[in-house]
Amino acid sequence: MVGPSQKRDAVKVLVDKGLSQRVACTLVGLCRGTARYSPGPPTDTPLREALKTAAATHRRFGYRRLHLTVARDGWVVNHKAVYRIYREEQLQVRRRR
């Protein structure tokens, strides 16, 4: 499977070769709005740092308790966003031997 970013690159190459954006998007199978989309910078950097410090302080906490911890600190954040960052930063609790 090819993701939207690779399809966006393919459309860009076809447009550089002389095709219109509409025809290039049709050939690649990409919506024209998706071809024009440019992702912004990530906005969760302060939350990442808060989760890292909370996870370092409380090593045995999972993502659910870390979510409660950062919520108690004043963060208004969805538990799914906390879980996504938890996985990306590899803050998983290690199994005991």
Biopython code that builds the backbone (N, CA, C, O; Angstrom):
import numpy as np
from Bio.PDB.StructureBuilder import StructureBuilder

atoms = [
    (1, "MET", "N", (0.826, -1.186, 0.000)),
    (1, "MET", "CA", (0.000, 0.000, 0.000)),
    (1, "MET", "C", (0.866, 1.243, 0.000)),
    (1, "MET", "O", (1.936, 1.288, 0.608)),
    (2, "VAL", "N", (0.381, 2.228, -0.685)),
    (2, "VAL", "CA", (1.095, 3.488, -0.766)),
    (2, "VAL", "C", (0.283, 4.535, -0.020)),
    (2, "VAL", "O", (-0.931, 4.631, -0.201)),
    (3, "GLY", "N", (0.944, 5.312, 0.810)),
    (3, "GLY", "CA", (0.261, 6.318, 1.609)),
    (3, "GLY", "C", (0.063, 7.617, 0.845)),
    (3, "GLY", "O", (0.557, 7.763, -0.273)),
    (4, "PRO", "N", (-0.650, 8.552, 1.435)),
    (4, "PRO", "CA", (-0.927, 9.822, 0.776)),
    (4, "PRO", "C", (0.327, 10.638, 0.482)),
    (4, "PRO", "O", (0.380, 11.343, -0.526)),
    (5, "SER", "N", (1.330, 10.551, 1.341)),
    (5, "SER", "CA", (2.535, 11.349, 1.093)),
    (5, "SER", "C", (3.279, 10.852, -0.153)),
    (5, "SER", "O", (3.815, 11.656, -0.915)),
    (6, "GLN", "N", (3.314, 9.532, -0.362)),
    (6, "GLN", "CA", (3.961, 9.015, -1.565)),
    (6, "GLN", "C", (3.149, 9.365, -2.805)),
    (6, "GLN", "O", (3.713, 9.680, -3.853)),
    (7, "LYS", "N", (1.823, 9.309, -2.687)),
    (7, "LYS", "CA", (0.985, 9.689, -3.818)),
    (7, "LYS", "C", (1.143, 11.165, -4.133)),
    (7, "LYS", "O", (1.143, 11.556, -5.300)),
    (8, "ARG", "N", (1.278, 11.993, -3.094)),
    (8, "ARG", "CA", (1.499, 13.427, -3.291)),
    (8, "ARG", "C", (2.793, 13.662, -4.063)),
    (8, "ARG", "O", (2.844, 14.511, -4.953)),
    (9, "ASP", "N", (3.843, 12.907, -3.719)),
    (9, "ASP", "CA", (5.115, 13.024, -4.440)),
    (9, "ASP", "C", (4.971, 12.599, -5.897)),
    (9, "ASP", "O", (5.559, 13.215, -6.786)),
    (10, "ALA", "N", (4.186, 11.542, -6.147)),
    (10, "ALA", "CA", (3.980, 11.082, -7.520)),
    (10, "ALA", "C", (3.235, 12.132, -8.337)),
    (10, "ALA", "O", (3.556, 12.358, -9.504)),
    (11, "VAL", "N", (2.245, 12.770, -7.728)),
    (11, "VAL", "CA", (1.511, 13.830, -8.431)),
    (11, "VAL", "C", (2.446, 14.985, -8.745)),
    (11, "VAL", "O", (2.378, 15.567, -9.827)),
    (12, "LYS", "N", (3.317, 15.317, -7.802)),
    (12, "LYS", "CA", (4.266, 16.414, -8.019)),
    (12, "LYS", "C", (5.187, 16.113, -9.203)),
    (12, "LYS", "O", (5.486, 17.002, -10.001)),
    (13, "VAL", "N", (5.636, 14.859, -9.316)),
    (13, "VAL", "CA", (6.501, 14.475, -10.434)),
    (13, "VAL", "C", (5.749, 14.588, -11.757)),
    (13, "VAL", "O", (6.290, 15.094, -12.741)),
    (14, "LEU", "N", (4.503, 14.117, -11.781)),
    (14, "LEU", "CA", (3.717, 14.178, -13.010)),
    (14, "LEU", "C", (3.407, 15.615, -13.414)),
    (14, "LEU", "O", (3.399, 15.931, -14.603)),
    (15, "VAL", "N", (3.155, 16.481, -12.451)),
    (15, "VAL", "CA", (2.903, 17.887, -12.767)),
    (15, "VAL", "C", (4.164, 18.539, -13.300)),
    (15, "VAL", "O", (4.090, 19.384, -14.192)),
    (16, "ASP", "N", (5.324, 18.164, -12.770)),
    (16, "ASP", "CA", (6.591, 18.700, -13.276)),
    (16, "ASP", "C", (6.851, 18.254, -14.708)),
    (16, "ASP", "O", (7.511, 18.962, -15.468)),
    (17, "LYS", "N", (6.331, 17.070, -15.087)),
    (17, "LYS", "CA", (6.523, 16.572, -16.448)),
    (17, "LYS", "C", (5.576, 17.227, -17.450)),
    (17, "LYS", "O", (5.730, 17.037, -18.656)),
    (18, "GLY", "N", (4.596, 17.997, -16.966)),
    (18, "GLY", "CA", (3.742, 18.733, -17.888)),
    (18, "GLY", "C", (2.261, 18.409, -17.798)),
    (18, "GLY", "O", (1.465, 19.057, -18.478)),
    (19, "LEU", "N", (1.855, 17.438, -16.994)),
    (19, "LEU", "CA", (0.437, 17.122, -16.859)),
    (19, "LEU", "C", (-0.227, 18.137, -15.932)),
    (19, "LEU", "O", (0.430, 18.762, -15.100)),
    (20, "SER", "N", (-1.527, 18.286, -16.090)),
    (20, "SER", "CA", (-2.252, 19.146, -15.172)),
    (20, "SER", "C", (-2.427, 18.398, -13.845)),
    (20, "SER", "O", (-2.323, 17.173, -13.778)),
    (21, "GLN", "N", (-2.697, 19.179, -12.796)),
    (21, "GLN", "CA", (-2.857, 18.563, -11.490)),
    (21, "GLN", "C", (-4.078, 17.653, -11.460)),
    (21, "GLN", "O", (-4.062, 16.608, -10.810)),
    (22, "ARG", "N", (-5.126, 18.046, -12.155)),
    (22, "ARG", "CA", (-6.352, 17.241, -12.182)),
    (22, "ARG", "C", (-6.093, 15.881, -12.819)),
    (22, "ARG", "O", (-6.520, 14.856, -12.288)),
    (23, "VAL", "N", (-5.396, 15.864, -13.951)),
    (23, "VAL", "CA", (-5.110, 14.607, -14.646)),
    (23, "VAL", "C", (-4.139, 13.754, -13.824)),
    (23, "VAL", "O", (-4.299, 12.537, -13.734)),
    (24, "ALA", "N", (-3.134, 14.397, -13.228)),
    (24, "ALA", "CA", (-2.156, 13.655, -12.436)),
    (24, "ALA", "C", (-2.818, 13.002, -11.225)),
    (24, "ALA", "O", (-2.509, 11.859, -10.886)),
    (25, "CYS", "N", (-3.731, 13.728, -10.571)),
    (25, "CYS", "CA", (-4.435, 13.161, -9.412)),
    (25, "CYS", "C", (-5.327, 12.000, -9.828)),
    (25, "CYS", "O", (-5.445, 11.015, -9.098)),
    (26, "THR", "N", (-5.957, 12.107, -10.998)),
    (26, "THR", "CA", (-6.800, 11.028, -11.483)),
    (26, "THR", "C", (-5.965, 9.782, -11.780)),
    (26, "THR", "O", (-6.376, 8.667, -11.458)),
    (27, "LEU", "N", (-4.798, 9.970, -12.391)),
    (27, "LEU", "CA", (-3.931, 8.834, -12.706)),
    (27, "LEU", "C", (-3.419, 8.143, -11.438)),
    (27, "LEU", "O", (-3.372, 6.915, -11.365)),
    (28, "VAL", "N", (-3.045, 8.929, -10.464)),
    (28, "VAL", "CA", (-2.469, 8.367, -9.244)),
    (28, "VAL", "C", (-3.563, 7.822, -8.332)),
    (28, "VAL", "O", (-3.321, 6.900, -7.553)),
    (29, "GLY", "N", (-4.771, 8.391, -8.426)),
    (29, "GLY", "CA", (-5.866, 7.973, -7.559)),
    (29, "GLY", "C", (-5.873, 8.742, -6.250)),
    (29, "GLY", "O", (-6.092, 8.175, -5.180)),
    (30, "LEU", "N", (-5.629, 10.044, -6.351)),
    (30, "LEU", "CA", (-5.540, 10.899, -5.183)),
    (30, "LEU", "C", (-6.515, 12.052, -5.329)),
    (30, "LEU", "O", (-6.649, 12.621, -6.412)),
    (31, "CYS", "N", (-7.191, 12.398, -4.254)),
    (31, "CYS", "CA", (-8.096, 13.540, -4.255)),
    (31, "CYS", "C", (-7.269, 14.818, -4.417)),
    (31, "CYS", "O", (-6.157, 14.913, -3.898)),
    (32, "ARG", "N", (-7.811, 15.785, -5.131)),
    (32, "ARG", "CA", (-7.052, 17.014, -5.371)),
    (32, "ARG", "C", (-6.837, 17.810, -4.091)),
    (32, "ARG", "O", (-5.822, 18.493, -3.954)),
    (33, "GLY", "N", (-7.765, 17.733, -3.164)),
    (33, "GLY", "CA", (-7.572, 18.405, -1.877)),
    (33, "GLY", "C", (-6.434, 17.795, -1.087)),
    (33, "GLY", "O", (-5.698, 18.503, -0.399)),
    (34, "THR", "N", (-6.286, 16.481, -1.182)),
    (34, "THR", "CA", (-5.181, 15.799, -0.506)),
    (34, "THR", "C", (-3.860, 16.152, -1.162)),
    (34, "THR", "O", (-2.833, 16.227, -0.486)),
    (35, "ALA", "N", (-3.872, 16.369, -2.466)),
    (35, "ALA", "CA", (-2.644, 16.737, -3.169)),
    (35, "ALA", "C", (-2.165, 18.120, -2.740)),
    (35, "ALA", "O", (-0.961, 18.371, -2.702)),
    (36, "ARG", "N", (-3.084, 19.011, -2.418)),
    (36, "ARG", "CA", (-2.718, 20.370, -2.020)),
    (36, "ARG", "C", (-2.391, 20.480, -0.537)),
    (36, "ARG", "O", (-1.815, 21.480, -0.108)),
    (37, "TYR", "N", (-2.745, 19.481, 0.245)),
    (37, "TYR", "CA", (-2.563, 19.543, 1.697)),
    (37, "TYR", "C", (-1.089, 19.542, 2.066)),
    (37, "TYR", "O", (-0.310, 18.745, 1.543)),
    (38, "SER", "N", (-0.712, 20.440, 2.970)),
    (38, "SER", "CA", (0.656, 20.417, 3.500)),
    (38, "SER", "C", (0.565, 20.310, 5.017)),
    (38, "SER", "O", (0.021, 21.207, 5.661)),
    (39, "PRO", "N", (1.085, 19.236, 5.599)),
    (39, "PRO", "CA", (0.967, 19.042, 7.051)),
    (39, "PRO", "C", (1.758, 20.099, 7.809)),
    (39, "PRO", "O", (2.849, 20.493, 7.395)),
    (40, "GLY", "N", (1.198, 20.550, 8.917)),
    (40, "GLY", "CA", (1.852, 21.544, 9.754)),
    (40, "GLY", "C", (2.798, 20.902, 10.743)),
    (40, "GLY", "O", (2.915, 19.677, 10.794)),
    (41, "PRO", "N", (3.470, 21.718, 11.523)),
    (41, "PRO", "CA", (4.386, 21.161, 12.520)),
    (41, "PRO", "C", (3.609, 20.501, 13.651)),
    (41, "PRO", "O", (2.476, 20.896, 13.925)),
    (42, "PRO", "N", (4.187, 19.511, 14.311)),
    (42, "PRO", "CA", (3.484, 18.851, 15.414)),
    (42, "PRO", "C", (3.257, 19.818, 16.572)),
    (42, "PRO", "O", (4.130, 20.619, 16.908)),
    (43, "THR", "N", (2.073, 19.732, 17.176)),
    (43, "THR", "CA", (1.724, 20.653, 18.261)),
    (43, "THR", "C", (1.731, 19.974, 19.621)),
    (43, "THR", "O", (1.341, 20.584, 20.616)),
    (44, "ASP", "N", (2.165, 18.724, 19.680)),
    (44, "ASP", "CA", (2.095, 17.996, 20.945)),
    (44, "ASP", "C", (3.442, 17.911, 21.665)),
    (44, "ASP", "O", (3.611, 17.061, 22.540)),
    (45, "THR", "N", (4.396, 18.763, 21.322)),
    (45, "THR", "CA", (5.718, 18.701, 21.937)),
    (45, "THR", "C", (5.677, 18.956, 23.445)),
    (45, "THR", "O", (6.309, 18.209, 24.192)),
    (46, "PRO", "N", (4.954, 19.987, 23.930)),
    (46, "PRO", "CA", (4.922, 20.165, 25.392)),
    (46, "PRO", "C", (4.254, 18.988, 26.116)),
    (46, "PRO", "O", (4.662, 18.621, 27.218)),
    (47, "LEU", "N", (3.230, 18.403, 25.494)),
    (47, "LEU", "CA", (2.577, 17.249, 26.100)),
    (47, "LEU", "C", (3.518, 16.054, 26.142)),
    (47, "LEU", "O", (3.520, 15.296, 27.112)),
    (48, "ARG", "N", (4.315, 15.882, 25.098)),
    (48, "ARG", "CA", (5.308, 14.797, 25.082)),
    (48, "ARG", "C", (6.268, 14.928, 26.260)),
    (48, "ARG", "O", (6.566, 13.953, 26.951)),
    (49, "GLU", "N", (6.743, 16.147, 26.473)),
    (49, "GLU", "CA", (7.686, 16.369, 27.572)),
    (49, "GLU", "C", (7.017, 16.101, 28.920)),
    (49, "GLU", "O", (7.628, 15.518, 29.816)),
    (50, "ALA", "N", (5.757, 16.529, 29.061)),
    (50, "ALA", "CA", (5.039, 16.289, 30.316)),
    (50, "ALA", "C", (4.855, 14.794, 30.550)),
    (50, "ALA", "O", (4.997, 14.320, 31.677)),
    (51, "LEU", "N", (4.536, 14.041, 29.478)),
    (51, "LEU", "CA", (4.377, 12.594, 29.624)),
    (51, "LEU", "C", (5.699, 11.907, 29.946)),
    (51, "LEU", "O", (5.731, 10.965, 30.739)),
    (52, "LYS", "N", (6.788, 12.369, 29.338)),
    (52, "LYS", "CA", (8.094, 11.771, 29.619)),
    (52, "LYS", "C", (8.500, 11.985, 31.065)),
    (52, "LYS", "O", (9.000, 11.067, 31.715)),
    (53, "THR", "N", (8.288, 13.192, 31.572)),
    (53, "THR", "CA", (8.664, 13.443, 32.966)),
    (53, "THR", "C", (7.765, 12.670, 33.924)),
    (53, "THR", "O", (8.235, 12.169, 34.945)),
    (54, "ALA", "N", (6.477, 12.571, 33.603)),
    (54, "ALA", "CA", (5.571, 11.793, 34.459)),
    (54, "ALA", "C", (5.930, 10.316, 34.423)),
    (54, "ALA", "O", (5.871, 9.639, 35.449)),
    (55, "ALA", "N", (6.303, 9.807, 33.248)),
    (55, "ALA", "CA", (6.679, 8.396, 33.128)),
    (55, "ALA", "C", (8.015, 8.121, 33.830)),
    (55, "ALA", "O", (8.224, 7.033, 34.366)),
    (56, "ALA", "N", (8.911, 9.105, 33.825)),
    (56, "ALA", "CA", (10.177, 8.916, 34.527)),
    (56, "ALA", "C", (9.971, 8.931, 36.034)),
    (56, "ALA", "O", (10.651, 8.213, 36.768)),
    (57, "THR", "N", (9.032, 9.748, 36.493)),
    (57, "THR", "CA", (8.744, 9.819, 37.924)),
    (57, "THR", "C", (8.013, 8.568, 38.408)),
    (57, "THR", "O", (8.339, 8.012, 39.457)),
    (58, "HIS", "N", (7.032, 8.138, 37.637)),
    (58, "HIS", "CA", (6.206, 6.984, 37.996)),
    (58, "HIS", "C", (6.457, 5.869, 36.975)),
    (58, "HIS", "O", (5.730, 5.749, 35.989)),
    (59, "ARG", "N", (7.469, 5.072, 37.212)),
    (59, "ARG", "CA", (7.900, 4.095, 36.212)),
    (59, "ARG", "C", (6.899, 2.973, 35.999)),
    (59, "ARG", "O", (6.863, 2.388, 34.917)),
    (60, "ARG", "N", (6.082, 2.655, 36.999)),
    (60, "ARG", "CA", (5.153, 1.536, 36.881)),
    (60, "ARG", "C", (3.771, 1.944, 36.394)),
    (60, "ARG", "O", (2.860, 1.117, 36.373)),
    (61, "PHE", "N", (3.595, 3.201, 36.004)),
    (61, "PHE", "CA", (2.294, 3.668, 35.526)),
    (61, "PHE", "C", (2.147, 3.343, 34.048)),
    (61, "PHE", "O", (3.092, 3.507, 33.277)),
    (62, "GLY", "N", (0.984, 2.891, 33.656)),
    (62, "GLY", "CA", (0.665, 2.693, 32.256)),
    (62, "GLY", "C", (0.114, 3.986, 31.662)),
    (62, "GLY", "O", (0.138, 5.033, 32.308)),
    (63, "TYR", "N", (-0.373, 3.909, 30.447)),
    (63, "TYR", "CA", (-0.831, 5.130, 29.787)),
    (63, "TYR", "C", (-2.103, 5.669, 30.423)),
    (63, "TYR", "O", (-2.343, 6.876, 30.390)),
    (64, "ARG", "N", (-2.923, 4.793, 31.004)),
    (64, "ARG", "CA", (-4.169, 5.267, 31.618)),
    (64, "ARG", "C", (-3.883, 6.110, 32.865)),
    (64, "ARG", "O", (-4.486, 7.165, 33.058)),
    (65, "ARG", "N", (-2.971, 5.642, 33.696)),
    (65, "ARG", "CA", (-2.649, 6.418, 34.897)),
    (65, "ARG", "C", (-1.844, 7.648, 34.543)),
    (65, "ARG", "O", (-1.964, 8.677, 35.210)),
    (66, "LEU", "N", (-1.011, 7.563, 33.489)),
    (66, "LEU", "CA", (-0.290, 8.755, 33.047)),
    (66, "LEU", "C", (-1.260, 9.799, 32.507)),
    (66, "LEU", "O", (-1.056, 10.998, 32.692)),
    (67, "HIS", "N", (-2.325, 9.337, 31.834)),
    (67, "HIS", "CA", (-3.346, 10.267, 31.348)),
    (67, "HIS", "C", (-3.976, 11.007, 32.518)),
    (67, "HIS", "O", (-4.171, 12.220, 32.450)),
    (68, "LEU", "N", (-4.299, 10.288, 33.593)),
    (68, "LEU", "CA", (-4.863, 10.934, 34.773)),
    (68, "LEU", "C", (-3.865, 11.892, 35.416)),
    (68, "LEU", "O", (-4.250, 12.945, 35.924)),
    (69, "THR", "N", (-2.592, 11.530, 35.393)),
    (69, "THR", "CA", (-1.565, 12.376, 35.985)),
    (69, "THR", "C", (-1.439, 13.698, 35.241)),
    (69, "THR", "O", (-1.405, 14.760, 35.863)),
    (70, "VAL", "N", (-1.370, 13.640, 33.902)),
    (70, "VAL", "CA", (-1.239, 14.892, 33.147)),
    (70, "VAL", "C", (-2.540, 15.683, 33.175)),
    (70, "VAL", "O", (-2.518, 16.911, 33.096)),
    (71, "ALA", "N", (-3.680, 14.990, 33.285)),
    (71, "ALA", "CA", (-4.959, 15.706, 33.405)),
    (71, "ALA", "C", (-5.022, 16.441, 34.747)),
    (71, "ALA", "O", (-5.558, 17.546, 34.825)),
    (72, "ARG", "N", (-4.481, 15.834, 35.788)),
    (72, "ARG", "CA", (-4.434, 16.493, 37.093)),
    (72, "ARG", "C", (-3.515, 17.711, 37.063)),
    (72, "ARG", "O", (-3.708, 18.662, 37.820)),
    (73, "ASP", "N", (-2.514, 17.675, 36.181)),
    (73, "ASP", "CA", (-1.592, 18.806, 36.049)),
    (73, "ASP", "C", (-2.176, 19.937, 35.210)),
    (73, "ASP", "O", (-1.550, 20.988, 35.077)),
    (74, "GLY", "N", (-3.364, 19.740, 34.644)),
    (74, "GLY", "CA", (-4.012, 20.824, 33.905)),
    (74, "GLY", "C", (-4.114, 20.615, 32.407)),
    (74, "GLY", "O", (-4.645, 21.481, 31.713)),
    (75, "TRP", "N", (-3.631, 19.515, 31.888)),
    (75, "TRP", "CA", (-3.713, 19.247, 30.458)),
    (75, "TRP", "C", (-5.110, 18.752, 30.106)),
    (75, "TRP", "O", (-5.632, 17.844, 30.754)),
    (76, "VAL", "N", (-5.708, 19.338, 29.095)),
    (76, "VAL", "CA", (-6.983, 18.846, 28.577)),
    (76, "VAL", "C", (-6.624, 18.051, 27.331)),
    (76, "VAL", "O", (-6.403, 18.618, 26.261)),
    (77, "VAL", "N", (-6.568, 16.737, 27.481)),
    (77, "VAL", "CA", (-6.085, 15.885, 26.392)),
    (77, "VAL", "C", (-6.889, 14.598, 26.377)),
    (77, "VAL", "O", (-7.313, 14.100, 27.420)),
    (78, "ASN", "N", (-7.092, 14.070, 25.185)),
    (78, "ASN", "CA", (-7.824, 12.838, 24.960)),
    (78, "ASN", "C", (-6.944, 11.643, 25.343)),
    (78, "ASN", "O", (-5.728, 11.690, 25.157)),
    (79, "HIS", "N", (-7.542, 10.583, 25.870)),
    (79, "HIS", "CA", (-6.756, 9.404, 26.251)),
    (79, "HIS", "C", (-6.135, 8.740, 25.033)),
    (79, "HIS", "O", (-5.090, 8.098, 25.144)),
    (80, "LYS", "N", (-6.768, 8.886, 23.864)),
    (80, "LYS", "CA", (-6.210, 8.281, 22.654)),
    (80, "LYS", "C", (-4.936, 8.994, 22.212)),
    (80, "LYS", "O", (-4.010, 8.359, 21.708)),
    (81, "ALA", "N", (-4.886, 10.305, 22.399)),
    (81, "ALA", "CA", (-3.671, 11.056, 22.080)),
    (81, "ALA", "C", (-2.549, 10.671, 23.033)),
    (81, "ALA", "O", (-1.392, 10.559, 22.627)),
    (82, "VAL", "N", (-2.893, 10.470, 24.305)),
    (82, "VAL", "CA", (-1.886, 10.044, 25.279)),
    (82, "VAL", "C", (-1.355, 8.660, 24.907)),
    (82, "VAL", "O", (-0.153, 8.413, 25.000)),
    (83, "TYR", "N", (-2.234, 7.767, 24.490)),
    (83, "TYR", "CA", (-1.792, 6.426, 24.106)),
    (83, "TYR", "C", (-0.894, 6.467, 22.879)),
    (83, "TYR", "O", (0.094, 5.736, 22.813)),
    (84, "ARG", "N", (-1.225, 7.323, 21.894)),
    (84, "ARG", "CA", (-0.401, 7.441, 20.686)),
    (84, "ARG", "C", (1.001, 7.914, 21.033)),
    (84, "ARG", "O", (1.986, 7.349, 20.557)),
    (85, "ILE", "N", (1.094, 8.944, 21.859)),
    (85, "ILE", "CA", (2.409, 9.457, 22.262)),
    (85, "ILE", "C", (3.139, 8.427, 23.116)),
    (85, "ILE", "O", (4.354, 8.264, 22.997)),
    (86, "TYR", "N", (2.402, 7.739, 23.972)),
    (86, "TYR", "CA", (2.965, 6.701, 24.837)),
    (86, "TYR", "C", (3.652, 5.619, 24.006)),
    (86, "TYR", "O", (4.743, 5.164, 24.349)),
    (87, "ARG", "N", (3.008, 5.210, 22.910)),
    (87, "ARG", "CA", (3.614, 4.199, 22.033)),
    (87, "ARG", "C", (4.787, 4.766, 21.249)),
    (87, "ARG", "O", (5.825, 4.115, 21.128)),
    (88, "GLU", "N", (4.629, 5.993, 20.708)),
    (88, "GLU", "CA", (5.696, 6.565, 19.892)),
    (88, "GLU", "C", (6.969, 6.808, 20.700)),
    (88, "GLU", "O", (8.074, 6.641, 20.185)),
    (89, "GLU", "N", (6.816, 7.196, 21.949)),
    (89, "GLU", "CA", (7.980, 7.454, 22.796)),
    (89, "GLU", "C", (8.484, 6.199, 23.500)),
    (89, "GLU", "O", (9.463, 6.258, 24.244)),
    (90, "GLN", "N", (7.835, 5.077, 23.274)),
    (90, "GLN", "CA", (8.195, 3.779, 23.850)),
    (90, "GLN", "C", (8.304, 3.852, 25.373)),
    (90, "GLN", "O", (9.314, 3.476, 25.967)),
    (91, "LEU", "N", (7.223, 4.350, 25.982)),
    (91, "LEU", "CA", (7.185, 4.472, 27.433)),
    (91, "LEU", "C", (6.532, 3.272, 28.089)),
    (91, "LEU", "O", (6.146, 3.346, 29.256)),
    (92, "GLN", "N", (6.397, 2.167, 27.368)),
    (92, "GLN", "CA", (5.711, 0.996, 27.889)),
    (92, "GLN", "C", (6.372, 0.490, 29.153)),
    (92, "GLN", "O", (7.590, 0.558, 29.311)),
    (93, "VAL", "N", (5.543, -0.020, 30.050)),
    (93, "VAL", "CA", (6.039, -0.608, 31.286)),
    (93, "VAL", "C", (6.660, -1.951, 30.942)),
    (93, "VAL", "O", (6.026, -2.776, 30.285)),
    (94, "ARG", "N", (7.875, -2.174, 31.374)),
    (94, "ARG", "CA", (8.560, -3.444, 31.097)),
    (94, "ARG", "C", (8.022, -4.538, 32.009)),
    (94, "ARG", "O", (7.638, -4.275, 33.148)),
    (95, "ARG", "N", (7.997, -5.758, 31.502)),
    (95, "ARG", "CA", (7.537, -6.888, 32.307)),
    (95, "ARG", "C", (8.588, -7.207, 33.372)),
    (95, "ARG", "O", (9.794, -7.104, 33.144)),
    (96, "ARG", "N", (8.086, -7.595, 34.535)),
    (96, "ARG", "CA", (8.989, -8.006, 35.597)),
    (96, "ARG", "C", (9.399, -9.452, 35.388)),
    (96, "ARG", "O", (8.635, -10.250, 34.845)),
    (97, "ARG", "N", (10.593, -9.785, 35.814)),
    (97, "ARG", "CA", (11.055, -11.169, 35.696)),
    (97, "ARG", "C", (10.640, -11.971, 36.890)),
    (97, "ARG", "O", (10.940, -13.162, 36.969)),
]
sb = StructureBuilder()
sb.init_structure("model")
sb.init_model(0)
sb.init_chain("A")
sb.init_seg("    ")
for serial, (resi, resn, name, xyz) in enumerate(atoms, 1):
    if name == "N":
        sb.init_residue(resn, " ", resi, " ")
    sb.init_atom(name, np.array(xyz, "f"), 0.0, 1.0, " ", f" {name:<3s}", serial, name[0])
structure = sb.get_structure()
